Amino acid sequence: MLSDAVAALRCPVCQGVLQLRQGQQQTLACEAGHQFDAAKQGYFNLLTGKGTVFEADSADMVAARYRFLDAGHYSGLAQAVAAAATGSLQRPGAVVLDAGTGTGHYLRAVLERSGASGIGVDISKFALRRAARLNPEAANLVWDIWRPLPMMDNTADVVTVVFAPRNPAEFARVLRPGGSLIVVTPRPGHLAEIAARAGMLSIEDGKEERLVDSMREYFDSGTSQNLDLPLTLSGPEVADLAYMGPAGHHVQREELAELAAVEGSVAATAKFRISEFAVS
């Protein structure tokens, strides 16, 4: 499984083929001598040069996301993504790239359902520590989605993007002919019951149309489905929800304390759209 994933990778320095070397620690290396040692948690940091200007999620934000997802609140979404991906992962040695894998929960669902090999990339080393423990059979890589992906052309059967940045040109390059891109976005009204108090931005109308327009140069739009998940959350779970997403970069500790102190439970509805695209 890991060998199939590694076979799809290329060196971020020279674009040569990467191979997995086993020793006291695992190493990804190319024939030109560029090497990337696995961290003790099992992920590989392939970033070179000046790194990235993208603000990575902090350890506390990642911990909040892990608690929320591990409690199963979005398990219905994970299973829906896995169901959408499985149809394109039937060939032996199939590979799925999870772009912006975070803690790896969505990739975990895809791998368990399909038996495919996985590559998870994220800019946050704190997220990759969690993802590597959850998906040890996958290639978990610290990488910036805005850069050319460290993958060979036509090597992924599916690319999944769940609440993460999108790089259509690179997704189209790494996907095999007939491959599938699956994008999850929130819909208007997503968590409306708690969005204001949690400091979350509202979802603007027309988001789906803008998504299709942004993909048009490289992808044909396919099917899409809406998914609503009713949630019943405690105060600490609302605080985790507020802190685990983009708003977590701006929310203050005292605001989180106020959210966590709310007694009883809070009802809310998560509203998602799962959109599938095919390479043009």
For each residue, the residues with C-beta under 8 A, 3 or more apart:
1: 4 5 117 118 137 138
2: 5 6 20 117 137 138 139
3: 6 7 20
4: 1 7 8 93 95 117
5: 1 2 8 9 95 117 118 119 138 139
6: 2 3 9 18 19 20 28 139
7: 3 4 155
8: 4 5 95 119 151 152 155 156 174
9: 5 6 17 18 28 119 139 141 150 151 152
10: 15 16 17 18 30 150 151 152
11: 14 15 16 17 18 30 32 34 150
12: 15 46 47 48 143 147 150
13: 30 32 34 48
14: 11 30 32 34
15: 10 11 12
16: 10 11 30 31 32 34
17: 9 10 11 30 31 152
18: 6 9 10 11 28 29 30 36 150
19: 6 28 29 30
20: 2 3 6 26 27 28
21: 26 27 28 29
22: 26
23: 26 27
24:
25: 37 38 40
26: 20 21 22 23 37 38 42 44
27: 20 21 23 35 36 37 38
28: 6 9 18 19 20 21 35 36 38 44 46
29: 18 19 21 33 34 35 36
30: 10 11 13 14 16 17 18 19 33 34
31: 16 17
32: 11 13 14 16
33: 29 30
34: 11 13 14 16 29 30
35: 27 28 29
36: 18 27 28 29 44 45 46
37: 25 26 27 44
38: 25 26 27 28 42 43 44
39: 42 43 44 45 125 128 129 132
40: 25
41: 128 129 132 133
42: 26 38 39 132 133 136 140
43: 38 39 125 128 129 131 132 140 141 142
44: 26 28 36 37 38 39 139 140 141 142
45: 36 39 125 141 142
46: 12 28 36 141 142 143 150
47: 12 51 52 142 143 144
48: 12 13
49:
50:
51: 47 144
52: 47 56 123 144 146 147
53:
54: 123 144 145 146 165
55: 249
56: 52 123 124 125 126 127
57: 61 62 65 102 123 124 126 127 248 249
58: 61 62 124 126 248
59: 62 63 126
60: 63 64 243
61: 57 58 64 65 126 243 244 248 249
62: 57 58 59 65 66 102 103 124 126 127 129 130 244
63: 59 60 66 67
64: 60 61 67 68 239 240 241 243 244 248
65: 57 61 62 68 69 102 103 127 240 244 245
66: 62 63 69 70 103 130
67: 63 64 70 71 237 240
68: 64 65 71 73 74 237 240 241 244
69: 65 66 72 73 74 78 103 105
70: 66 67 103 105
71: 67 68 237
72: 69 75
73: 68 69 229 231 233 237 270
74: 68 69 77 78 105 229 270
75: 72 78 79 109
76: 79 80 227 229
77: 74 80 81 106 162 184 227 229 270 272
78: 69 74 75 81 82 105 106 108 109
79: 75 76 82 83 109 113
80: 76 77 83 84 225 227 272 274
81: 77 78 84 85 106 109 110 160 162 182 184 274
82: 78 79 85 86 106 109 110 112 113 114
83: 79 80 86 113
84: 80 81 87 180 182 225 274 276
85: 81 82 88 89 96 110 113 114 158 160 180 182
86: 82 83 89 90 110 113 114
87: 84 90 180
88: 85 94 157 158 178 179 180
89: 85 86 94 96 110 114 115 116 157 158
90: 86 87 94 114
91: 94 157
92:
93: 4 117
94: 88 89 90 91 114 116 117 157 158
95: 4 5 8 116 117 118 119 155 156 157 158
96: 85 89 107 110 111 114 116 117 118 119 156 157 158 159 160
97: 118 119 120 121 149 151 156 158 159 160 174
98: 101 104 106 107 110 118 119 120 121 159 160 162
99: 121 145 159 160 161 164 165 166 167 171
100: 121 122 145 161 162 163 164 165
101: 98 104 106 107 120 121 122 127 128 131 140
102: 57 62 65 105 106 122 124 127 130 131 162 164
103: 62 65 66 69 70 127 130 131 134
104: 98 101 107 108 120 127 130 131 132 134 135 138 140
105: 69 70 74 78 102 108 109 134
106: 77 78 81 82 98 101 102 109 110 160 162
107: 96 98 101 104 110 111 118 120 131 135 138 160
108: 78 104 105 111 112 134 135
109: 75 78 79 81 82 105 106 112 113
110: 81 82 85 86 89 96 98 106 107 113 114 116 118 158 160
111: 96 107 108 114 115 116 118 135 137 138
112: 82 108 109
113: 79 82 83 85 86 109 110
114: 82 85 86 89 90 94 96 110 111
115: 89 111
116: 89 94 95 96 110 111 157 158
117: 1 2 4 5 93 94 95 96 137 138
118: 1 5 95 96 97 98 107 110 111 135 137 138 139
119: 5 8 9 95 96 97 98 138 139 140 141 151 156
120: 97 98 101 104 107 128 131 135 138 139 140 141
121: 97 98 99 100 101 140 141 142 143 145 149
122: 100 101 102 127 128 131 141 142 143
123: 52 54 56 57 142 143 144 145
124: 56 57 58 62 102 127 128 142
125: 39 43 45 56 128 129 142
126: 56 57 58 59 61 62 129 130
127: 56 57 62 65 101 102 103 104 122 124 130 131
128: 39 41 43 101 120 122 124 125 131 132 140 141 142
129: 39 41 43 62 125 126 132 133
130: 62 66 102 103 104 126 127 133 134
131: 43 101 102 103 104 107 120 122 127 128 134 135 138 140
132: 39 41 42 43 104 128 129 135 136 138 140
133: 41 42 129 130 136
134: 103 104 105 108 130 131
135: 104 107 108 111 118 120 131 132 138 140
136: 42 132 133
137: 1 2 111 117 118
138: 1 2 5 104 107 111 117 118 119 120 131 132 135
139: 2 5 6 9 44 118 119 120
140: 42 43 44 101 104 119 120 121 128 131 132 135
141: 9 43 44 45 46 119 120 121 122 128 150
142: 43 44 45 46 47 121 122 123 124 125 128
143: 12 46 47 121 122 123 147 149 150
144: 47 51 52 54 123 147
145: 54 99 100 121 123 149 164 165 166 167 170
146: 52 54 165 167
147: 12 52 143 144
148: 170
149: 97 121 143 145 167 170 173 174
150: 9 10 11 12 18 46 141 143
151: 8 9 10 97 119 155 156 174
152: 8 9 10 17 155 174
153: 173 174
154: 173 174 175 176 177
155: 7 8 95 151 152 174 176
156: 8 95 96 97 119 151 159 174 175 176 179
157: 88 89 91 94 95 96 116 175 176 179 180
158: 85 88 89 94 95 96 97 110 116 175 179 180 181 182
159: 96 97 98 99 156 171 174 175 179 180 181 182
160: 81 85 96 97 98 99 106 107 110 182 183 184
161: 99 100 164 165 166 171 181 182 183 184
162: 77 81 98 100 102 106 184
163: 100 184 185 186 245
164: 99 100 102 145 161
165: 54 99 100 145 146 161
166: 99 145 161 171 183 214 215
167: 99 145 146 149 170 171
168: 171 172 214 215 217 218 219
169: 172 173 217 218
170: 145 148 149 167 173 174
171: 99 159 161 166 167 168 174 175 181 218 219
172: 168 169 175 218 219 279 280
173: 149 153 154 169 170
174: 8 97 149 151 152 153 154 155 156 159 170 171
175: 154 156 157 158 159 171 172 179 180 181 279
176: 154 155 156 157 179
177: 154 279
178: 88 278 279
179: 88 156 157 158 159 175 176 278 279
180: 84 85 87 88 157 158 159 175 222 276 277 278
181: 158 159 161 171 175 215 219 276 277 278 279
182: 81 84 85 158 159 160 161 274 275 276 277
183: 160 161 166 211 215 274 275 276 277
184: 77 81 160 161 162 163 272 273 274 275
185: 163 207 208 211 272 273 275
186: 163 190 191 203 207 270 271 272 273
187: 190 203 207 208 226 271 272 273
188: 202 203 204 205 207 271
189: 192 203 269 271
190: 186 187 195 203 269 270 271 272
191: 186 194 195 198 200 231 241 268 269 270 271
192: 189 195 202 268 269
193: 266 267 268 269
194: 191 197 198 200 233 238 241 242 266 268
195: 190 191 192 198 200 201 202
196: 199 200
197: 194 238 259
198: 191 194 195 238 241 242 247 251 259
199: 196 242 247 250 251 255
200: 191 194 195 196 242 245 247
201: 195 246 247
202: 188 192 195
203: 186 187 188 189 190 207
204: 188 207
205: 188
206: 209 210
207: 185 186 187 188 203 204 210 211
208: 185 187 211 212 224 273 275
209: 206 212 213
210: 206 207 213 214
211: 183 185 207 208 214 215 275
212: 208 209 215 216 221 275
213: 209 210 216
214: 166 168 210 211
215: 166 168 181 183 211 212 218 219 221 277
216: 212 213 219 221
217: 168 169 280
218: 168 169 171 172 215 279 280
219: 168 171 172 181 215 216 277 278 279 280
220: 277 278 279 280
221: 212 215 216 224 275 277
222: 180 275 276 277 278
223: 275 276
224: 208 221 273 274 275 276
225: 80 84 273 274
226: 187 271 272 273 274
227: 76 77 80 271 272 273 274
228: 269 270 271 272
229: 73 74 76 77 269 270 272
230: 267 268 269
231: 73 191 267 268 269 270
232: 265 266 267
233: 73 194 237 238 241 265 266 267 268
234: 237 238 262 265 266
235: 238 239 259 260 261 262 263 264 266
236: 239 240 260
237: 67 68 71 73 233 234 240 241
238: 194 197 198 233 234 235 241 242 259 260 262 266
239: 64 235 236 242 243 256 257 259 260
240: 64 65 67 68 236 237 243 244
241: 64 68 191 194 198 233 237 238 244 245
242: 194 198 199 200 238 239 245 247 248 251 255 256 259
243: 60 61 64 239 240 247 248 251 256
244: 61 62 64 65 68 240 241 248
245: 65 163 200 241 242 248
246: 201 249
247: 198 199 200 201 242 243 250 251
248: 57 58 61 64 242 243 244 245 251
249: 55 57 61 246
250: 199 247
251: 198 199 242 243 247 248 255 256
252: 255 256
253: 256 257
254: 257 258
255: 199 242 251 252 258 259
256: 239 242 243 251 252 253 259 260
257: 239 253 254 260 261
258: 254 255 261 262
259: 197 198 235 238 239 242 255 256 262
260: 235 236 238 239 256 257
261: 235 257 258
262: 234 235 238 258 259 266
263: 235
264: 235
265: 232 233 234
266: 193 194 232 233 234 235 238 262
267: 193 230 231 232 233
268: 191 192 193 194 230 231 233
269: 189 190 191 192 193 228 229 230 231
270: 73 74 77 186 190 191 228 229 231
271: 186 187 188 189 190 191 226 227 228
272: 77 80 184 185 186 187 190 226 227 228 229
273: 184 185 186 187 208 224 225 226 227
274: 80 81 84 182 183 184 224 225 226 227
275: 182 183 184 185 208 211 212 221 222 223 224
276: 84 180 181 182 183 222 223 224
277: 180 181 182 183 215 219 220 221 222
278: 178 179 180 181 219 220 222
279: 172 175 177 178 179 181 218 219 220
280: 172 217 218 219 220
